[in-house]
C-alpha cells in the first residue's frame, strides 16, 4: 500500500521550501563517474529516483552515502564496473545518462535499455547517434546497449531534437574527449546549466550552456568537487497549481522567476497572481480560474512536466481550453482518472479539449507517473468530497515529503504506506 488521501476545503497559506531539482541531481550523480575521489552534493531531495540512481552507481563499485541536511557523498574508486543492469535501469529512464560518462572515462559501457514513466515511446536513438559521432561503437542486443571506444574525438553534433537527457549525455561525454565538441540544437533547461556548472567546477571547459549551441574543449582529467543542486522548478509549479486549485496565498521559497517565465505568464492569464518575493515567488489565488489554451514546447516553452498540473487546473476553470502535447505521445493517460472525478475532457491525438466544471467529485484514482500522480492529489483539493490516489510510489519518485509540505500549508492530505 502506498496511497494519498485528500480532503478538500482549506485555502492554503504560509511558506514552502523547494527541494533540489530531481531533473538535475540525477545527472550530477552520473557525472561523478567522470573523476576519481569524493564528491559532495547538497540540497539533494529525499526521493526514490535518487535512491535508484544510488543503486546504479553502487552496482558499478561506487559508494553513495546520504548524510544530514540533504547531503550526498559519492566516492568513485580507481576501477569501475561499466555495467548498468536491467533491474535498476528499467525503474528509471534517467539512468541512461550513465552511458556518456562511462564511455568517455572507461572506454566501454553496457547499459540496459531504459524504462521509467509510462507516457509513450521515447527512443534512445538520439543518444546513440550523437555518441557514435564522437567515435563510440554500439551494438544493441538482448535489451542492452553495448558501447566501446578508444578516446572519444570532438566533433560538431547536431541533435535531431533538443532532448534534455541526450544533451546531458553528450555534454558529459565531450568533457574528456580529445579536441573541441560543438553541440547544436542543445537543450537549454536550467538543469543543463547546473550540470555544466558542476562540470566546470570539476575542471571542464564549457561555453554556451543555457543556449542552443554548447562548445566543449576536452580536457585530460577532472577532479571531484562539492556542489549545491539548483531548486526544483517543477515542484515550484506544483505548489503554484495547488494554490490555483485550493485558493490561498503562499510563498514558494527558492523558486526563480527567470526559470519559469512562460508558465508564470500562463497561470497569470488564468487569474493566479504571481509576484517576486524576497526568497522566491508569492502566489495568490481567489475565485474561479479562467481557461487558457496551452501548448508544450522545449524550454523555455511550457514544459511537458507542467502539463498534468495545468490540465487539472483547467478542469475546474471557467470556459473551455485546448491543451496540445508537442513532446511526448501518450502523455494524456491520466485524463481518464480526472474523468473519474467528473472532469469534462476529450482527447484526440496530441490535443485535449477541456471544459471546466464547477467542482470535481472525490473518487479513487490511480497515478500513472510522477507528475500525473501529483496532479491527482491536487485535484482532490478542488473536489466535493475525499479523494484517494493509489500508486503513491510514483509520486515518491519525484517529490520529497509531498503530503507533509501540503499539510504545512493548510491542506488536508496524508500518505499511507505499508508499515506506517
N, C-alpha and C positions, 0 to 999 in steps of 0.2 A: 504493500500500500504506500502510495505517495500521492497525496491529493491536497488541493487547496479548497477551503470553504470561504465563501464571501457573503456577507450580509450587507445590503445597501443602506443608505440613509444619511451618512455623515459627510458633511463638507470637509475638505482637507485643509490643514493649516500646519505651519511650522517649517522646519528646515530639514533637508535630507542631503547627506554627503554621498557623492558618487564614488563608486568603486573604480579600480583601474580597468582600462579597456580590455575586454575579452579579445577583441579583434587585433589587439596589439600584443598582449602578453604572450600569446601562444607562439607568435613569430619570433619574439625576443628570446623565448626559451629555446626555440630551434636554432637561433643564431648563436647560442652558447656552444654549439658543436664546432664552431669555427676556430676556437682558440683553447689551448690547454690552460688549466688553472681554475680559480674560484671566482664565480660571478655572484653578485648580489643584485636582486631585483626587488624594488619596493613598490608599494601600492598594488600588490598582486591580489586579485579578487579570490575569495574562497568559493570557487565554482568547480563543478565536476570536470569541465573541459581542461582546467589546469591540472587536475589530478590525472586525467588521461594522458596529457602530454608529458607529465612527470613519469608516468609508467613507460611511455615510449622511450624517453631518454634513459631511464633506468635500465630498460631492456638492452640498451646499447653499451652499458657499462658505466654510465654517468651516475652521479649521486645528486639527488634532489631532496632538499630538506626545507620544510616550512617552519619559519620562526615566528616570533612575536611581531605585532604591529604590521601584519600583512607583508612580511619579508619572505623572500625565497632565496635560498643559497643553492647554487648549482655548481658542481665540480666536474670538469671534464678531464679525464685522465689522459695519459700518453696514447694508449691504444683504445680504439673503439670497435664495437661490433656494428658494421654499417648495415643494419637489418632492422626494418620496422614491420613486425608481424601483423597478419590479418586481424587477429583477435583484438588488437589495440587500434589499428588504423580504421577498421570498419566502424568503430564507435564515433569517430570524429574526422570529418573531411579535412580539417586544417592540418592534420598530421602529414599531408603530402608536402608541406613546406620543409620537411627534413631532407627532401631529395636534393635540393640545390646545395645546402651546406655540407651534406655528406659527400657529394660528388667532388666539390672543389677542395675539401680538406682531406678526404680519404682516397679519392680516385675511384671509388666504386660505391654502389648503393643497391640494396634490394628492398623495395618498398611495396607493400600491398596496395592495390588499387583502393582508393578511399571510399568510405561510406559517409555517415553524418546525417544531417537533417533530410527528411523526406519531402523535398519540394521540387522534384523534376531532375532530369538528366543534366549533369554538369561535367562534361568530359575533361580529362587532364591532357588532351592532345596539345593544347596551347603551351603547357609546361614542357612537354617532351620536345615539341618543335623548337622552342626557344633555347633549351639547354643543348639540343643537338647542334644548333648553330654556333654554340660556344665550343663544340668539339666532342661532346659526350656521345657515346654509342648506346643504343637502347634495344632491349628485347622484352617483349611482353608475353608472358605465358602463365597458365595456371593461376591467374588472378594476381600476378606480381609484375612489377616493373623492375627489370634488372638493368643497371646502368654502369658504365665504366668510362674512364678517360685517363690520359696521362695528365698533363696540366691543361686546364681549360684555357682557351685563347680568346681574348677580347675581340669583339666584332660589333657591327650595328645590327640590332634586333628590332623588328617592327612587330609588336604584338597585334594579333588579329582583333583583339578586344581588350580594353583597359581593365583586365582582370586583376583584382586585388592580390589574390594568392599567387598568380603567375608572376606579377611584378615582384612580390616578396621573394619568390624562389630564384628568379633571375638576378635580382639585386644581391642576394646572399652568395650566389654562385660567382658573380662577377668580381667581388671584392678581393678574391685570391687568384683570379685569372691573370694571365700574362697580357699586359697591354691595356688598351682602352676599350671599354664596352659602352655603347650608346643604346639606351632602351627608349624606343619611340612608342608613342601611344601608351605610355605608362599610366597606371592608376595614380590618382592624386590625393587619396584619402589622408587625413591627419595621421592615421596609424602607419602609413607608409613613411611619413615624415619622422615618426617616432622611431621606427626601425632604422632609418637612415642615420638619425642622430646617435642611436646606440652603436651602430657600426662605425661611425665616425669617431666616437669616443674610444672604440677599440683600435683605431689606427687606420681605418679605411679612408679612401679619398673619393668623395661623392659630391656631385653638384646637381642641382635641379630637382631634388626630391620635393614633391608637392606640385610639380609641373608635369606636363605630358612628355617631357624629354629629360631623362636622367643620364648623367655621364659618370662613369666609374673608371678610375685608374687603378688597376690591380696592384696589390702590394704582396710582399713575400710572406708576411705573417702578421697576426693580430694578437692583441693581449686582452685578458679578461678585465672587466670593469664593473662598477656599480651603476645602476640606472633606475630612475623612477618612472614607472609606467604612466602614460597620459590617462586622463579620466575618460570614462566610457560615455560617448555621446549618444549611444543607443539607449543606455539606461536613463540618460537625461531625457530623451524623447519619451520614454515610458512614463516617467513621472509627470511630464507635461500633459500627456494623454490622460493620466489618472485625474488630474485637476479638471481637464476638459469634460470628463465623464461624471465626476462626482461633485464638481464645483469646489470653490475654495480659493485659498491664497497661500502659496508656499514659495520657498527659495530653494532652488536646486544648486547646491554648493559644488563648485568645481566645474560647472558647465561653461563652455567657451562659446560665445555668440558667433565668432567667425567660423567655427566648425559646423554650424547648423543654420546658416543663413536661409537656405531655401525652405527648410522645414519651418523655421520660425515665421517666414513670410506666409506660408500656407495656414498655420494654426492661427495667425493673426487675422487672416481672412475669414476663418471660421468663428471668430469672436473671442478667442482666448487672448488676454492681454499679457504680453511678454515685455520685459524691460531689463536692462542690465542692473545687476546688484553688485555690492562690494566684492562678493566672493562667488559670483555665478550669475544666475538668471532668476528673476522673480516672475512667477506665473500666477495669473488671476483669472478665474472664470466664474461668471454669474449669469444664470439664464441659459436658454437653449442655444446650442451651437448652430451655425449656418453651413449649408452644404457648399462644397467647392470641388471642382474637378482636379484630379491629381494624376501625374504620370511619374513612374520611377525612371531614373536615369543614373548613369555613373556619376560619381562625385565630381563637382559639387551639387549635382541634382539631388532630388529626393531619393534617399537610399531605399532599396528593397526591404531592408530590415525594419524600416519605419512603417511599411505599408499595412501590416495587420493592425497596428495601433490606429492608423488613420481610418481604415475601413471600419473599425469598431466605433470610433467617434462619429463617423458619418452615418452609422446605422441608427443613431438617435438624433441626428441633426435635422434642421428644418429644410425640407426640399429634397431634390434628387441630385446625385452626382455620379460621374463616371470615373473610375479608377483604372488606369492602364498599367500593366506589368510589362516592362520592356527588357527585363534582365533574365528572369528565370521562368521557364514554363512550369506550370503546376503549383505555383505558389498562391493559389486560392483554395487550397484543400480545407482550410479551417472555416471557410464560409458556411459549410453545412452545419457546423457547430453553432455558429451565430444564428443560423436559421432556426435551429432548435430553440433558441432563446427569443424567437419572434422577429428577428431581423428580416427586412424585405430586400433581399439581394439576389440578383440574377447574374450569372457569369456566362461569357461566351469567349472562348479563346483567351486572349490576353487582357480582356476587359471585364469589369464588374459594374453593373448598374445598381446603385444603392438608393433606395427611397427611405428616408428617415422615418422612424416610428417614434411615438411619444415616449415609450418606455419599453425596455426589454423585459423578458419574462425569465425568472430564475429557472434553471434546469441543471441536469447533469450533463456535462460536456467533456470532451477529451482533447488534450493538447496533442498536436502532431509535430511540432517543432518548438524551438526556444521562444521565438517572438510571438508565434501564434498562441502559445501557452500563456505568456504574459498578457496578451491582448484579451484572452478569455477571462482571466482573473479580473482585469479592469472592466470587462463587460458586466461582470457581476456587480460592480459599483453603480451601474445605471439600470439595474433590474428592479422588478417589483417584489422580489422575494429571494431567499437564499439560492446561491449557485454553488455547485461542486465541480471543480475542474480536476479530472483524472489525468494521469500521466504527468504528475508534477516533476518527475525526474528530468523531463525536457527543460523545464524552467530552471532547475538547479544547474544545468549545464552552462547557463549564461548569466544568472543573477544570484548574488550572494544575499542571504537573509531577506528575501523578497517580501515575505509576509510581515516580518518584523519591521522593515522600513515603511511599508504602507501603514501598518498599525501605528507607528510612531507619528504619522501624520493625521491620525484620527480614523482611518478606515477600519472596518471590522473584518479582518482577514486572518485566517490561521492556516498553517500547513500541518498535515497529519502524515506521519511516516510510520512504518513498521518499527516497533520497539520504542516508540515515543508516546 
